[in-house]
Amino acid sequence: MDSIYRSTAGCEHIRRWCTDRLDAWPVPHDRATMTVNGAQTHLITDFGFSR
C-alpha cells in the first residue's frame, strides 16, 4: 500500500485542513519533519505554555 489516501486531491485536501488548524492554534509551537523507519513523520511541539 503506497498511500492511505484514495487520490492526490484527497491527500492535499487533508493536508490543507491540518495546516489550517495548526495555523489557527493559539499555542506557540514548532513544526518539524524527520525520518522514522524510512518514512517522513511530522512533529508538532509546543513550548509548554499551554499547561
N, C-alpha and C positions, 0 to 999 in steps of 0.2 A: 504494500500500500504506500503510495507516494505522498498522499495528502489526505487530510481529514475533510477537506472542502470538496464540494461537488463541481465547483467551477472556479476559475480565476476571479471572476466578478464577485462571487460569494466570498472568497478569501479577502479581497480588497474591501468589501462592504464591512466585514467583521473587523478588519484591521483599522479602518476609519472610525468605526464605532468605539473601539477600545481606546484609540488615540484621543478621540474627543472626550471620553470620560476622564482619562488621565489629565488632559489639558484643563479640565474644569475642576479637578481635585484641589481643594484649597490647602492641602498639606504640602509643605516644601519636600521635594523628592528628587531623586536621580533615577535615570533610566540607563540601562546598560545591556549589552548583548555579549554573551560568551558561549563558547562551545563546550557542550557537556555530552560525553559519549558519542561524539561525532556529529551532533546536531546543534544548531543555533538555539539558544534559550534566552529569553528576555527577562531581565531582572528589574524590579522596582524596589527602591529602598527609600524609606523616609528618614528624616533626621531626628526622630524621637520627640518631636514637638507635639505630636498628636496624643500623647499619653497624659 
